[in-house]
Amino acid sequence: MQRNVAGTGYCFPPATRPEVWREHIAPVAAVEPLNDRRIAELLRVEPGTRVMRRFGVTGPEAEPPFQISASWIHPRATSGPGWDSPAAGPDGWQHRLEAGGHWPITWMEIHRARMPSTREAALLEIVVSLPVLEIIRVGVSGGDGEPVEVTECVVAGDRVETIHLLHRGGSAREPWPELINARPEGDPQR
């Protein structure tokens, strides 16, 4: 994640080179019932709760759509005016969340490969037999430590690469001790 140099908010995933992204369909921002049990659980609202949903299909200029993005914003964070306008840009709303008392937002991602729905395949301009990578990103408020937004991104499998920095845990801080005669005393292979 990095700052969006072209505006407010953040870029997910961070681009490896400067590039201009565009909206492939008109973005939508509207309050809707959140009926997806998994997303509702991650956002910590009851299924059916009316939640601000921001939806868009974006990608680099002169390329097919890269991702479908649906963001669900917790009702406690959208009480002010202007949330139903997509004019803030793809990630301007995250800037608004942080400015509204949720600084700094931290994120956790859940990745899984799956087959696309017919609608997702049409939006991404792919065949339904090409797997997609689903990225669920949970944004946690720095103000109260509770989820403030959940974003689901769907990316065509042939357009994505993930890079992960692995952190060494406390039990792996020292080198492994030399294992001499690690087999049990009665083992014939010893």
Backbone as CSV, one residue per row, in Angstrom:
resi,resn,N_x,N_y,N_z,CA_x,CA_y,CA_z,C_x,C_y,C_z
1,MET,0.849,-1.157,0.000,0.000,0.000,0.000,0.900,1.226,0.000
2,GLN,0.528,2.212,-0.793,1.278,3.462,-0.821,0.320,4.608,-1.055
3,ARG,0.788,5.821,-0.818,-0.025,7.007,-1.078,-0.288,7.133,-2.570
4,ASN,-1.475,7.585,-2.909,-1.832,7.845,-4.298,-1.266,9.219,-4.658
5,VAL,-0.231,9.240,-5.489,0.418,10.509,-5.823,-0.463,11.375,-6.718
6,ALA,-1.483,10.796,-7.331,-2.368,11.559,-8.214,-3.549,12.160,-7.452
7,GLY,-3.671,11.905,-6.168,-4.802,12.427,-5.404,-4.701,12.002,-3.964
8,THR,-5.828,12.041,-3.251,-5.830,11.621,-1.855,-6.059,10.127,-1.769
9,GLY,-5.791,9.564,-0.626,-6.048,8.150,-0.409,-4.838,7.279,-0.682
10,TYR,-5.081,5.996,-0.914,-4.039,5.001,-1.061,-4.198,4.230,-2.358
11,CYS,-3.118,3.580,-2.774,-3.140,2.691,-3.930,-2.995,1.263,-3.431
12,PHE,-3.910,0.411,-3.809,-3.869,-1.012,-3.508,-4.018,-1.738,-4.821
13,PRO,-3.211,-2.666,-5.198,-1.866,-2.885,-4.685,-0.940,-1.784,-5.185
14,PRO,0.189,-1.578,-4.496,1.078,-0.533,-4.970,1.616,-0.875,-6.354
15,ALA,1.553,0.059,-7.235,2.051,-0.157,-8.593,3.574,-0.202,-8.566
16,THR,4.145,-1.029,-9.415,5.596,-1.125,-9.473,6.184,-0.018,-10.328
17,ARG,5.329,0.669,-11.080,5.785,1.798,-11.881,4.661,2.823,-11.899
18,PRO,4.993,4.074,-12.098,3.917,5.070,-12.185,3.025,4.777,-13.391
19,GLU,1.736,4.717,-13.184,0.803,4.490,-14.276,-0.533,5.122,-13.939
20,VAL,-1.244,5.510,-14.957,-2.552,6.117,-14.787,-3.608,5.026,-14.899
21,TRP,-4.482,4.970,-13.896,-5.591,4.031,-13.933,-6.855,4.802,-14.283
22,ARG,-7.811,4.082,-14.874,-9.075,4.711,-15.218,-10.228,3.829,-14.762
23,GLU,-11.396,4.442,-14.689,-12.624,3.711,-14.387,-13.119,3.076,-15.686
24,HIS,-13.398,1.777,-15.668,-13.902,1.090,-16.857,-15.421,1.115,-16.928
25,ILE,-16.064,1.384,-15.809,-17.508,1.624,-15.757,-17.705,2.810,-14.820
26,ALA,-18.861,3.415,-14.867,-19.144,4.518,-13.944,-19.171,3.970,-12.514
27,PRO,-18.372,4.544,-11.600,-18.387,4.054,-10.226,-19.726,4.349,-9.554
28,VAL,-20.061,3.513,-8.576,-21.332,3.638,-7.865,-21.037,3.747,-6.373
29,ALA,-21.697,4.681,-5.710,-21.628,4.806,-4.257,-23.058,4.948,-3.759
30,ALA,-23.500,3.984,-2.944,-24.890,4.008,-2.471,-25.009,3.165,-1.203
31,VAL,-25.974,3.522,-0.378,-26.277,2.723,0.809,-27.139,1.552,0.363
32,GLU,-26.695,0.345,0.727,-27.390,-0.889,0.334,-27.365,-1.876,1.493
33,PRO,-28.292,-2.844,1.498,-28.203,-3.893,2.519,-26.988,-4.783,2.246
34,LEU,-26.242,-5.074,3.290,-25.076,-5.960,3.182,-25.552,-7.373,3.480
35,ASN,-25.803,-8.146,2.423,-26.366,-9.487,2.578,-25.323,-10.592,2.560
36,ASP,-24.086,-10.285,2.208,-23.017,-11.284,2.193,-22.572,-11.528,3.638
37,ARG,-22.878,-12.728,4.148,-22.602,-13.041,5.561,-21.115,-12.904,5.902
38,ARG,-20.250,-13.340,4.981,-18.804,-13.287,5.241,-18.330,-11.843,5.392
39,ILE,-18.742,-10.975,4.469,-18.338,-9.570,4.529,-18.940,-8.904,5.768
40,ALA,-20.213,-9.197,6.063,-20.869,-8.628,7.244,-20.133,-9.034,8.521
41,GLU,-19.733,-10.287,8.613,-19.000,-10.756,9.790,-17.665,-10.029,9.930
42,LEU,-16.953,-9.861,8.805,-15.666,-9.162,8.857,-15.838,-7.690,9.232
43,LEU,-16.948,-7.068,8.803,-17.215,-5.664,9.120,-17.851,-5.520,10.501
44,ARG,-18.268,-6.642,11.075,-18.913,-6.711,12.389,-20.242,-5.960,12.412
45,VAL,-21.068,-6.281,11.392,-22.452,-5.816,11.360,-23.331,-7.033,11.102
46,GLU,-24.596,-6.905,11.419,-25.541,-7.983,11.154,-25.821,-8.055,9.656
47,PRO,-25.930,-9.266,9.089,-26.335,-9.364,7.686,-27.651,-8.615,7.471
48,GLY,-27.735,-7.907,6.355,-28.926,-7.118,6.051,-28.815,-5.663,6.485
49,THR,-27.780,-5.329,7.289,-27.576,-3.941,7.712,-27.336,-3.067,6.484
50,ARG,-27.934,-1.882,6.473,-27.721,-0.949,5.374,-26.361,-0.275,5.568
51,VAL,-25.499,-0.446,4.552,-24.103,-0.024,4.631,-23.731,0.709,3.342
52,MET,-22.868,1.723,3.451,-22.362,2.407,2.263,-21.500,1.438,1.467
53,ARG,-21.832,1.283,0.178,-21.072,0.411,-0.724,-20.526,1.259,-1.859
54,ARG,-19.243,1.148,-2.090,-18.585,1.816,-3.217,-18.136,0.722,-4.176
55,PHE,-18.534,0.825,-5.453,-18.275,-0.226,-6.427,-17.640,0.380,-7.663
56,GLY,-16.612,-0.297,-8.179,-15.985,0.176,-9.402,-15.196,-0.919,-10.094
57,VAL,-14.878,-0.663,-11.343,-14.026,-1.547,-12.135,-12.926,-0.651,-12.693
58,THR,-11.677,-0.940,-12.323,-10.568,-0.063,-12.683,-9.430,-0.843,-13.319
59,GLY,-8.523,-0.099,-13.930,-7.335,-0.695,-14.512,-6.493,0.363,-15.194
60,PRO,-5.267,-0.012,-15.576,-4.395,0.934,-16.257,-4.974,1.376,-17.592
61,GLU,-4.618,2.601,-17.977,-5.018,3.128,-19.284,-4.603,2.139,-20.368
62,ALA,-5.411,2.002,-21.405,-5.107,1.194,-22.597,-4.957,-0.295,-22.310
63,GLU,-5.459,-0.766,-21.174,-5.446,-2.190,-20.856,-6.855,-2.621,-20.470
64,PRO,-7.128,-3.932,-20.517,-8.445,-4.399,-20.059,-8.618,-4.105,-18.568
65,PRO,-9.836,-4.184,-18.073,-10.057,-3.957,-16.642,-9.163,-4.867,-15.796
66,PHE,-8.550,-4.298,-14.774,-7.661,-5.045,-13.903,-8.408,-5.635,-12.719
67,GLN,-9.309,-4.838,-12.119,-9.964,-5.326,-10.907,-11.377,-4.788,-10.759
68,ILE,-12.177,-5.612,-10.091,-13.499,-5.222,-9.619,-13.315,-4.953,-8.132
69,SER,-13.829,-3.842,-7.666,-13.647,-3.485,-6.266,-14.982,-3.087,-5.651
70,ALA,-15.335,-3.745,-4.549,-16.537,-3.389,-3.787,-16.099,-3.130,-2.351
71,SER,-16.309,-1.911,-1.884,-15.930,-1.536,-0.521,-17.182,-1.278,0.295
72,TRP,-17.225,-1.858,1.483,-18.334,-1.687,2.407,-17.800,-0.897,3.592
73,ILE,-18.410,0.259,3.877,-17.922,1.157,4.917,-18.882,1.112,6.098
74,HIS,-18.339,0.920,7.291,-19.158,0.768,8.492,-20.052,1.994,8.696
75,PRO,-21.321,1.786,9.087,-22.242,2.917,9.269,-21.751,3.973,10.262
76,ARG,-20.971,3.604,11.260,-20.514,4.591,12.242,-19.578,5.624,11.615
77,ALA,-19.053,5.333,10.418,-18.066,6.220,9.801,-18.633,7.068,8.668
78,THR,-19.897,6.876,8.298,-20.433,7.557,7.114,-21.595,8.478,7.442
79,SER,-21.588,9.068,8.627,-22.720,9.899,9.029,-22.713,11.278,8.375
80,GLY,-21.554,11.753,7.908,-21.481,13.080,7.295,-21.968,13.083,5.864
81,PRO,-22.110,14.276,5.273,-22.580,14.375,3.888,-21.500,13.989,2.882
82,GLY,-21.934,13.633,1.674,-21.014,13.389,0.567,-20.563,11.962,0.372
83,TRP,-20.946,11.061,1.262,-20.497,9.681,1.129,-21.132,8.967,-0.051
84,ASP,-22.286,9.457,-0.508,-22.958,8.801,-1.622,-22.468,9.303,-2.977
85,SER,-21.390,10.063,-2.981,-20.820,10.567,-4.228,-19.544,9.819,-4.564
86,PRO,-19.446,9.270,-5.773,-18.193,8.617,-6.163,-17.106,9.617,-6.531
87,ALA,-17.405,10.931,-6.456,-16.484,11.964,-6.923,-15.173,12.012,-6.146
88,ALA,-15.122,11.432,-4.970,-13.891,11.488,-4.174,-12.763,10.684,-4.808
89,GLY,-13.039,9.918,-5.851,-12.017,9.098,-6.490,-11.972,7.726,-5.864
90,PRO,-11.226,6.804,-6.487,-11.225,5.418,-6.033,-10.836,5.246,-4.569
91,ASP,-9.863,6.015,-4.073,-9.416,5.825,-2.692,-9.555,7.073,-1.842
92,GLY,-10.179,8.148,-2.364,-10.367,9.355,-1.586,-11.185,9.113,-0.326
93,TRP,-12.083,8.144,-0.381,-12.917,7.840,0.778,-12.096,7.316,1.947
94,GLN,-10.991,6.629,1.676,-10.146,6.152,2.776,-9.492,7.339,3.475
95,HIS,-9.104,8.330,2.690,-8.577,9.570,3.266,-9.633,10.216,4.166
96,ARG,-10.891,10.230,3.696,-11.977,10.806,4.493,-12.189,10.028,5.792
97,LEU,-12.063,8.697,5.731,-12.196,7.898,6.957,-11.127,8.288,7.970
98,GLU,-9.887,8.372,7.515,-8.798,8.710,8.439,-8.952,10.127,8.977
99,ALA,-9.338,11.069,8.128,-9.546,12.451,8.570,-10.722,12.541,9.543
100,GLY,-11.651,11.577,9.468,-12.827,11.561,10.330,-12.621,10.849,11.655
101,GLY,-11.386,10.603,12.057,-11.121,10.017,13.374,-10.644,8.580,13.371
102,HIS,-10.361,8.014,12.213,-9.944,6.611,12.159,-8.467,6.440,11.787
103,TRP,-7.694,7.514,11.896,-6.257,7.465,11.600,-5.532,6.722,12.699
104,PRO,-4.519,5.915,12.411,-4.215,5.371,11.093,-4.971,4.064,10.890
105,ILE,-5.501,3.876,9.712,-6.138,2.597,9.391,-5.034,1.576,9.143
106,THR,-5.206,0.381,9.685,-4.310,-0.741,9.378,-5.137,-1.780,8.631
107,TRP,-4.468,-2.586,7.821,-5.190,-3.531,6.974,-4.682,-4.947,7.149
108,MET,-5.593,-5.876,6.936,-5.291,-7.297,6.890,-5.952,-7.812,5.625
109,GLU,-5.260,-8.687,4.883,-5.821,-9.223,3.642,-5.991,-10.727,3.725
110,ILE,-7.044,-11.197,3.057,-7.318,-12.620,2.893,-7.341,-12.865,1.389
111,HIS,-6.508,-13.781,0.899,-6.438,-14.072,-0.533,-6.954,-15.488,-0.785
112,ARG,-7.694,-15.643,-1.885,-8.069,-16.987,-2.315,-8.304,-16.979,-3.820
113,ALA,-7.919,-18.053,-4.451,-8.183,-18.236,-5.874,-9.530,-18.940,-6.007
114,ARG,-10.285,-18.521,-7.006,-11.589,-19.144,-7.256,-11.989,-18.873,-8.702
115,MET,-13.065,-19.468,-9.126,-13.600,-19.225,-10.460,-14.498,-17.985,-10.402
116,PRO,-14.528,-17.184,-11.467,-15.361,-15.978,-11.458,-16.828,-16.305,-11.703
117,SER,-17.688,-15.422,-11.232,-19.095,-15.513,-11.617,-19.202,-15.030,-13.064
118,THR,-20.342,-15.275,-13.675,-20.558,-14.811,-15.049,-20.445,-13.292,-15.122
119,ARG,-21.003,-12.594,-14.146,-20.938,-11.122,-14.117,-19.499,-10.643,-13.955
120,GLU,-18.738,-11.267,-13.042,-17.343,-10.866,-12.847,-16.529,-11.071,-14.118
121,ALA,-16.730,-12.199,-14.788,-16.003,-12.470,-16.031,-16.326,-11.403,-17.079
122,ALA,-17.591,-11.012,-17.181,-17.966,-9.979,-18.154,-17.318,-8.643,-17.812
123,LEU,-17.329,-8.261,-16.537,-16.733,-6.982,-16.129,-15.227,-6.955,-16.346
124,LEU,-14.562,-8.105,-16.157,-13.106,-8.180,-16.335,-12.710,-8.516,-17.767
125,GLU,-13.714,-8.784,-18.606,-13.476,-9.140,-20.007,-12.602,-10.389,-20.141
126,ILE,-12.989,-11.422,-19.368,-12.285,-12.702,-19.398,-13.289,-13.820,-19.617
127,VAL,-12.793,-15.013,-19.919,-13.667,-16.187,-20.022,-13.951,-16.713,-18.618
128,VAL,-15.077,-17.367,-18.433,-15.448,-17.861,-17.103,-14.551,-18.998,-16.634
129,SER,-13.731,-19.556,-17.532,-12.836,-20.651,-17.147,-11.478,-20.158,-16.638
130,LEU,-11.252,-18.829,-16.609,-9.997,-18.282,-16.086,-10.178,-17.960,-14.606
131,PRO,-9.402,-18.580,-13.725,-9.542,-18.281,-12.297,-9.236,-16.812,-11.992
132,VAL,-9.805,-16.344,-10.892,-9.542,-15.002,-10.392,-8.915,-15.108,-9.011
133,LEU,-8.257,-14.027,-8.604,-7.773,-13.911,-7.237,-8.719,-12.970,-6.516
134,GLU,-9.314,-13.445,-5.435,-10.174,-12.622,-4.598,-9.343,-12.139,-3.422
135,ILE,-9.316,-10.835,-3.239,-8.590,-10.230,-2.118,-9.619,-9.528,-1.246
136,ILE,-9.744,-9.982,-0.022,-10.618,-9.326,0.949,-9.690,-8.535,1.874
137,ARG,-9.890,-7.229,1.924,-9.046,-6.347,2.738,-9.908,-5.755,3.842
138,VAL,-9.513,-5.984,5.090,-10.236,-5.460,6.244,-9.443,-4.287,6.798
139,GLY,-10.056,-3.097,6.777,-9.428,-1.897,7.332,-9.895,-1.683,8.755
140,VAL,-8.938,-1.607,9.680,-9.241,-1.449,11.096,-8.916,-0.021,11.511
141,SER,-9.856,0.613,12.187,-9.720,1.997,12.628,-8.610,2.139,13.662
142,GLY,-7.764,3.159,13.471,-6.777,3.494,14.496,-7.429,4.202,15.675
143,GLY,-8.676,4.674,15.489,-9.382,5.382,16.552,-9.986,4.459,17.589
144,ASP,-10.638,3.366,17.135,-11.312,2.490,18.095,-10.917,1.017,17.980
145,GLY,-10.023,0.672,17.023,-9.553,-0.700,16.895,-10.564,-1.661,16.299
146,GLU,-11.647,-1.151,15.752,-12.695,-1.983,15.150,-12.670,-1.841,13.631
147,PRO,-13.183,-2.845,12.898,-13.242,-2.729,11.443,-14.061,-1.504,11.026
148,VAL,-13.525,-0.740,10.085,-14.209,0.450,9.594,-14.585,0.288,8.114
149,GLU,-13.906,-0.635,7.413,-14.244,-0.914,6.014,-13.758,-2.295,5.645
150,VAL,-14.464,-2.906,4.700,-14.046,-4.178,4.119,-14.156,-4.017,2.606
151,THR,-13.067,-4.312,1.911,-13.038,-4.198,0.460,-12.791,-5.568,-0.141
152,GLU,-13.597,-5.911,-1.138,-13.394,-7.140,-1.899,-12.914,-6.745,-3.290
153,CYS,-11.719,-7.203,-3.654,-11.177,-6.990,-4.997,-11.132,-8.327,-5.712
154,VAL,-11.531,-8.324,-6.966,-11.475,-9.524,-7.789,-10.608,-9.185,-8.994
155,VAL,-9.514,-9.954,-9.171,-8.526,-9.689,-10.215,-8.381,-10.943,-11.072
156,ALA,-8.357,-10.770,-12.388,-8.146,-11.904,-13.293,-6.819,-12.574,-12.962
157,GLY,-6.823,-13.895,-12.909,-5.645,-14.651,-12.501,-4.412,-14.422,-13.350
158,ASP,-4.584,-14.057,-14.616,-3.422,-13.837,-15.467,-2.898,-12.401,-15.395
159,ARG,-3.465,-11.599,-14.498,-3.047,-10.195,-14.382,-2.512,-9.857,-13.002
160,VAL,-2.250,-10.856,-12.188,-1.878,-10.560,-10.807,-0.633,-11.329,-10.402
161,GLU,0.159,-10.697,-9.583,1.321,-11.316,-8.948,1.343,-10.794,-7.522
162,THR,1.551,-11.665,-6.561,1.616,-11.204,-5.177,3.034,-11.374,-4.664
163,ILE,3.454,-10.444,-3.832,4.776,-10.470,-3.213,4.546,-10.309,-1.719
164,HIS,5.148,-11.165,-0.927,4.933,-11.146,0.518,6.266,-11.067,1.250
165,LEU,6.366,-10.166,2.188,7.514,-10.077,3.068,7.197,-10.931,4.294
166,LEU,8.019,-11.927,4.558,7.783,-12.815,5.695,8.566,-12.316,6.897
167,HIS,7.930,-12.332,8.056,8.558,-11.863,9.282,8.930,-13.058,10.153
168,ARG,10.119,-13.019,10.704,10.621,-14.083,11.567,9.938,-13.983,12.932
169,GLY,9.360,-15.087,13.393,8.709,-15.136,14.693,9.719,-15.239,15.824
170,GLY,9.243,-14.979,17.035,10.112,-14.997,18.212,10.836,-16.308,18.423
171,SER,10.212,-17.451,18.106,10.855,-18.751,18.318,11.951,-19.017,17.288
172,ALA,12.041,-18.196,16.259,13.041,-18.411,15.208,14.108,-17.316,15.230
173,ARG,14.338,-16.723,16.388,15.313,-15.631,16.496,16.757,-16.128,16.585
174,GLU,16.947,-17.307,17.075,18.302,-17.864,17.217,18.517,-18.936,16.165
175,PRO,19.760,-19.164,15.744,20.011,-20.264,14.790,19.607,-21.603,15.404
176,TRP,19.286,-22.564,14.524,18.924,-23.893,15.000,20.127,-24.523,15.679
177,PRO,19.898,-25.217,16.787,21.025,-25.940,17.404,21.422,-27.109,16.496
178,GLU,22.677,-27.470,16.536,23.140,-28.611,15.750,22.449,-29.862,16.272
179,LEU,21.951,-30.669,15.363,21.282,-31.909,15.740,22.253,-33.059,15.521
180,ILE,22.775,-33.590,16.592,23.693,-34.718,16.523,22.963,-35.926,17.076
181,ASN,22.978,-37.012,16.290,22.297,-38.240,16.699,20.856,-37.956,17.097
182,ALA,20.117,-37.313,16.199,18.739,-36.937,16.490,17.795,-38.126,16.482
183,ARG,18.220,-39.274,15.935,17.345,-40.441,15.927,17.336,-41.108,17.295
184,PRO,16.246,-41.764,17.643,16.176,-42.438,18.940,17.263,-43.517,19.048
185,GLU,17.636,-43.805,20.263,18.721,-44.752,20.586,18.547,-46.095,19.892
186,GLY,17.310,-46.633,19.825,17.089,-47.950,19.239,16.847,-47.950,17.735
187,ASP,16.949,-46.839,17.055,16.684,-46.734,15.617,17.819,-47.393,14.841
188,PRO,17.536,-48.420,13.963,18.594,-49.111,13.221,19.294,-48.189,12.210
189,GLN,18.678,-47.102,11.818,19.301,-46.159,10.869,20.320,-45.246,11.550
190,ARG,20.414,-45.293,12.847,21.302,-44.408,13.604,22.716,-44.733,13.418
